Amino acid sequence: MKAYPKMYLKKVQEIKFEMVKQNGILGIILDVDNTLIDYYRNMPEGVAQWCKSLKQKGIQFCIASNSNQKEKVEMVAKSLEIPYIYFAKKPLKSGLKKAAKIMNIEPTKIAVVGDQIFTDVLGANRMGMFSILVDPIEEKDIWITKLKRPIEEYIKKQYQKRKSTKGE
């Protein structure tokens, strides 16, 4: 199902190099809002170090955010020292294609990490990229995202049921 992620974790810091390498991933596209920063633009402790650690092991990064607030996305990108695309329009393919081009990596070797099924996971799956869903950093969201969360919670439960019945 296109709405199911390839992997579901609590937070970005749970993505380990061995996991990335095992899945043939050379690059990671990151979402910003509620994935890297909270509603108030605070980045959780350990995110910058996590990113730096993976970069040191040769993993490339790019941000693809649906936010139209360039200065916010740019602030996060600068703090992590990675390129970015704002107003990426996920789940449409254009923003993710741009990110793949920036990293010069074929889509099948890229993971997309985000907190939303209908943007990040769906966009990644449509592109043939490895989708990683993480829990939102906090409950506070913009209104449009708030409307989608109950449906996403239902899909997460179905996904987890399916994984447990398959013994994964």
Protein Blocks (a to p, Z undefined) as FASTA:
>chain_A
ZZbcfbdcfbfklpcfklmmmnopabdcddfehplpcfkopacehklmmmmmmmmnopac
ddddfbfblklmmmmmmmnopaddehklpabfklmmmmmmmnopafklcccddfbfklmm
mmmmmnopacdddddfblbdcfklmmmmmmmmmmmmmmmmmmmmnoZZ
